[in-house]
Amino acid sequence: MSNSNDLFELDKLHEECGVFGIYSHKEDVPLNIYWGLYALQHRGQESCGIAVSDGSEMQIKLGMGLVQDVFKDGTGDMMGFMGIGHARYSTTGSSMAYNIQPLKVYYDGGNLAMSHNGNIANAAELRARLMNMGSFFKTTVDSEVVLSLIARSTQAALEDRVADAANQLKGAFSFLFMDDHKMLALRDPYGFRPLCLGKMEHGWVVASESCALDLVGAQFVRDVESGEMLVIDDDDKEPVSIMYAKDKPKHYAHCIFEYVYFARTDSVIDGQSVYEARVNMGRELAKETKDIHADIVISVPDSGTAASIGYSLESGIPFMEGLTKNRYIGRTFIQPTQKQRVNAVRLKLNPVKSVVEGKSVVMVDDSIVRGTTSGKIVKMLRDAGAREVHVCISSPAVTDPCYYGIDTSVRKELIASTHSEAEICEYIGADSLHYISMEGMKRAVSHVAGENLCCACFNAEYPDNAEQVIRQGSKYIFEHKK
């Protein structure tokens, strides 16, 4: 995980991971997974791994760090006609080497590998029950309970075993499974986390985001439906679709933060362009803050840029690059002294004095979690000569934890859960602070019906009562704490 002093990273929400899989006898499968994970690196930077199968042997390579570091020697020693990959940021299970995915096991059906994006809300309850039945675990990730459920299933075919296991789960999951003969892709009944299908000339690709399909030259086919499982066992034949979920919810619950922050702007998720949604959020913000008469609009790059452009287009206030981002700073860095800790944000962002000096500035960002970074950026802008700083946020106030695969703090550490908007404005030192309204944010995601969006981190309306399920269990069963 990132250094505890990395204030820039600590003040952002983080996705848990990205998954990527390919089935093809014609393509270089390991190399394409490498490129696919590269495209999904924004979804997880702690660790990554690739598992491939040639029909009899399953190879796996895992490591802590970025894709380019773990696979610095390439993938030439890996061979197979199908494989799955994973890029991880931990939410359940500590950042340790034994928690790296894909997870690989051997059971009565042969080799089996799995990659998971999401968070199993009832994993603690399932793990305790399985341990009482004699199961043992080698990791502290919630995903491993699924492998145990599959191994204990009395069904014969892998897809039936997986369906049996999935119907016992609560929470968010987009899974990729692979044995020696076929690859499975499935999405939870609510569709919390994204998953899409692509077609190569001879082969199939499944990925967390469509941007990964583009990088390997695959044509986007469609999103995997909520509660659907795809069975892929042929280069050209259409995957078999199984609607496995026994209990279909009244509404889907696609994560709103995919559109606000997590996904890459060039991705399309559940029919909605991420870039279009963010530009629309900026437009909605401008409509809601017509009383601000600023000279320029700037963004907190890169996550606030699309919304800033939308704000500028709607308001007529020119967009300028008032903050420069150092793109060569990793997620961790050494801060040996308190003086250097104070300047931590400057390692990643620095104001352009000639742009902001003497100006009334609208600063657009995607969210405020703890408020630490926002306050430091506002101060930097003032030190650079900004006359006024109006902070506009393209999401509502984050007041509640997420239990569906996002690394959020306990409620008391979320600044908006204990402070009013006026108090937060004073804390970060802004002239004004404006969050987009819930209605405005939902309007911005124009291709997804509002009732099919999960906004629990803003209103504590958990679609499957995950908070209650979590409280009944204990996350510490995964951390070996007492």
N, C-alpha and C positions, 0 to 999 in steps of 0.2 A: 504494500500500500504506500501511498505518498507519505513523505516525511511529515511528522506531526506539526512542523512549523511552516509547512507550505500553505500559507494563508489563501493564496489564489485558488488552490484546488479544494481546500477545506470548505470554502464558501460556495461550492457548487454541488448540485446533486449529481450522482453517478449511476449510470446503468450498470447492470451486473456483467453482461457479456454479449458476445456475438457468436452465432453459429453459422457454419458453412459446410455443405456437403455436395459431392458430385458422384454420378454414376456414368461411366463411359469406358468402353473398350478401345476407343480411338484416341482420346485425349491423354495428355500427361496429367494424371489425376493429382499426384502430390504437389506438382508445381502450381496447378490451378487453385488448389486449396490454399497454398501459400499466398497467392495473389488475392484470393477472396478474403482471407484474414487480414491482409494488408488494408483492404478497403474498409474493413470493419474494425480497424484498430481503435477508432474513437470510442467504441463500446466497451473496451477493456484493455488496460495496459499493464496489468500485473503479471500475467502469465499467458501462455498459449500452447497449443498442441495440435498434432495431426495424427490420425489413425487411418491406415489404408489396408485393404484386403485384396489378395489375388485369388480368393476362392478357397484357399486351404490354410494360408498363413496370414496372420494379422500383425502388421508392424505398427509401432507407435513411437512418437518422438515428442517429448514434452520439455518445457523449461520455464523458468521465471524470467520475466522481461518482455520486451517488445518482439514482434514477429521477426524483424530484421536481425535481432540479436540472437534469438533462440535458433533461427535457421540461417545463421551467417555462413555456414558451409553448404547451404543449399539443401535440396531434397532428392538429389540424384541416387542415393542409396535406398530410397523407398520405392516400392513397386506395387501396383495394384490397379484394378479396374473400378474401384469405388473407395471412397474415403470420406471422413468427416473431420472438421476442425473446430477449434474453439479459441476465443480470445476472452480473457476473464478479468473482471473486477469483482472482488468478493463482497457479498452482503451477508450470506450465511456461510460460515466456515472461514477460518482465519486464512491469511495470506501465507500459506506454506506450500512447499513443493508437493507434498502428498495430496493436496487438494486440486492440483492442476487437472483440467479436462482436455480431451475426452477421457472418461473413465473406461477402463477395459477389464473385463472379467472372463472367466471360462465357467460355463455351467452345463447342465445336461443337454442343452441344445447346441453347444459348441462355443466359439468365440462370440463375444458381444461387446460393442463399444457404444458409448452414449455421450452426447453433448447437450447441455441444457442452458436455456436462457429464461430467467424468471426466479420465482421464489415459492417453495412449497410451504404453504401456511401451516399445514397440519403435520409437517415432517417430524417434529419432536414427538408427537403422539404416536405416529407410525413407527418411528425408530424404537421407542420404548417397548412397544408391543412386539416388534420383530426380535428385539434382543431377548425378551422373555421367552420367545419361541426358539431361541438358540442361534439366531443370526449374529454375526459379528461384522464389524465395520473397520475399514482401514483409513477412512478419511473423516473429516468433520463437516463435509458439505451435505446439504439437504438432498441433493440429487441422488446420493448413493442409496437412499431408501428405495428408490424406484427400481434399481437393479435387483434388490432383494425381493421386492414384490413380484417382479417378473420371474425370478428363479423359483419362487414358491407357487406360482400359478399352476393350476392343473390343466390349463389349455394346452393344445398341441402346437399350433402354428405361432410363430413369433408375433405376428400382428394381433392375434387373439390374446396372447399373454400381455402384450403392451397395453391393449385396450382394457384388459382386466385390471392392470395396475393403475392406469390413468384414471379410471373411474373411482378409485379410492383416494385420489388426490384432491386437495383444495388449494387454491392459490393460482399463481401464474406459471405457465410453462409452455415454451416452444422447444420441442425435443427433436433431436436427430438420433436414430439408432441404426446400427449396422451389425449384421452377423456375417457369415462367410458367403451369403448368397443374395441378400437383398438389403436395401436401405429404406428406413421408415422415417417419415417426417410428420409430426403432429403438433397441433395447437390446442390450448385449453378451451373449454366451452365459452368463456367470456372473451377470448381473443386479446388478453391484456398485452402480450408482447407480440411484435410483428414476425411474420414468416412468409416468404414468397417463393414461387416456383419459376424456374427459367429453363429454356431449351437451347441446347447446343446443336450443332449439325448432327452429331451422333452422341447423344447423352443428355442427361438431366442434371440440373443444379437447384439446390435449395439453399436459401440464405436469409439472414435476419433482415437485410435491406436490399432493395433493388440496385443500389449503387454497386454492390459486390458482383451482381450479374453483369453489369456493364464492363467491368474491368476484365472479366474472363471471356468476353465476347458472347455471352448468352443472351437470348431474347427473352424479355419478361413475358411470362404466360399469364399468371394471376397470383393473387394472394392465397395462401392456404386458408381455408375457411375456419372460423371458430368451431371447435369440436370435431374437426376433420383430421383423418390420418391418411397419408399418401404412402402407397407401397410401390417402390421403384425396383424393378428387377430386369429391365430390358433397356437397351440404348435408345430404341425408337418407339416402342409401344407406350401408349399413354399410361401414366401411373394409375394404379387402382385407387379409387377414392372410397374411403370408409368413414361414414359419420358415426364415430364410435361412442360419443358421449350419451350416456343414459339419461342424464338430466340436462335439458336445454334451457338456459335462462331466458327470461322474457326479453331482456335487452343485452347486447354485447357491452363490453367495457374496455374499449381500446384506450391505451394510456395516452392522456393528453400531452404528457411531457415529451413524448416522441416528437410531436410537432413543435413544442415550445423550444426544446433544447437538444435532446439526445441524438436524434437521427441526423444524418448528413443532409444538407439542403438539396442535393441532387437525387434524393430518394423519393419514391412515391409509395405511400403506405395506406393500404385499404382504400385505394382510389384517390387519395389526397396528396397532391404535391406538397412536400414539406416546405419548400421555398415559398410557394404561393401562400401557404398558411401563415408563415412568419411575416411576409409582407403585409398580409391582411391584418395581422395582429397590430402591426405598426399603424396601419390606417385607422383601426378602431381606437387605438390609444390617442391618435391625433384628434379624432372626433370627440373624445371624452375630455380633452384638455385644451379646448379652444381659447381658454382665458390666458394661456401662456403665450407671450409675445417675445419669442427668442430670436437671436440673430442666426444661429446655426444649430443643426442637429448632428450629434456624433454618436458613435456606437462604442460599446465595450466589445472589442473584437475577440473572437469572430462570431460568437454566439448571438450578439445583439445586432449584427450588421443588417440582416434582411429586414428585421422589424424597424430599424432606423431608416432604411430606404423607404419603407411603407409610410412611416411617419412624415418623412420629407415630402413624398408624393402627395399625400393628403393635405398637409398643412401649407405647402408652398414654401416652407422654410428650407434653405439649402442644406444638403447633407455634405459634411466634410469629414475628413479623417483627422479627428482631434486627438486620437490615441493610437500609438504605434505598438504593435505586438512583436515581441522577440519570439520567432517561431523555432528557435534552436535551443530553447530551454526545455529540458525534460520535465517529467512530473516530480522528480525529486532532485534536490541539490543541497549542498552543504551550507549550513548557516552557523558557523562556530561562535559568533558573538551576538549579543543583544542588538548592537547597532546594525548589524547586517540583517537581523530578523525584522527590524523596523522597516527596512527597505525591501522586504521580500517581494512585494507586488511589483516594484520597479524592475525586477529581473524579467518580468513578462510584459509589463505595460509601461509606457512613458508618454506623457502628453507632448503634443506638437505646439510649442509656445506660440509660433506665428499664427496658428489657426485659432487658438482659444483666447489669446490675450485681449482683454478689454471687451470680450463678448459675453452676451447672455446665452448660455448653452443648455440645450436639451440633451441629456445623456440617456440613451436607451440601452437597457440590458434585459436579459431574459428572466431573471429571478433574483430574489434576495433570500438567502437561507439563514445565515447567521449575522450578516451585516458587516462583518469585518473587512471584506474586500471593498465593498461599496464605499465605506467611509474613507478608506485610504485613497481610492481613486478620486473621490470628490476633493479631498485635500490636495492631491497632486494637481488637479485642474485649477484650484484656487491659487496654489503656489505658482502656477504657470501664468497667472494673471486673469483667469476667468472672472468676469464681473458677477455673474449669477450661474448657479448650477441647478437645473431642474431635472430630477431623476424620474424617468418613466420606465415602468417595468411591464414587459409583454406577457406576464402571467399574474394571476391574483396572488395575494399573500399566502406563502406556504406555512400553514398552521398545524398540519398533522402528519404523522409518519406514514410512509408507504410500506406495504407488506407484500408488494408484488414484483420485487426485483430491483428496487431502487435503494441506494444506500442513503437513507435519511437518518438524522439524529433522533434521539428520543424527543418527545414533544417539547420538553422544557428547554432544549437547546435551539429550537427554531424561534428566531427572534419575534416573528409575528404572532406566535402563540402566547406570548407574555407581554407584548408591547403594542400600543395603538399605532396607527399610521403616523400620527403627529409625533409620537415618541421616537419612532424609527427615523423619521425625517431629521429630528434634532440629533439623534445618535450618529447618523452618517454625515451630518453637517451640511445638508442640502438646503436650498431655498424653498424647494417644494418636492414632494414625493407623490407619485401617482401610480397605482397598480391598475392594470386593465380590469374591467368588470368581468365577472363570470360569463355574462351574456355576450359581451364583446368578444371574448376569447372563443367561445363556442361558435359564434357567427363566422369568425375567421377560418375555422376548419369547416369550410362550406360543403365539402363532399362527404362528410360523415355526420349523421344525425346526432344532435346534442345528447339524446338519451343513450346513445351508444358509446359515449366517452366516459372514461373513469377519471374523476376529478377529486378523488378521495384526499389527496394531499392538501387540497384547498378547503374541503368541507366535511371531512370525516365520514362521508357516505361510502362505506366499503361495500362493494357489490355483493360479496359472498360472506359478509360478517367476519372478515379475516382477523380483525383486531381481537374479537372474542376468542377465536380459535387459537391465536398466538398466545393470549394470556393463559389459556388452559394448559399450554405446554411450557417449555422453557428452552430458549435459544442456547442456554449454557450446556445442554446435552451435546451440542456440537463443538463446544470450545474446551471441554474437559475442565471446567471451572467448578469450584465448590461453593 
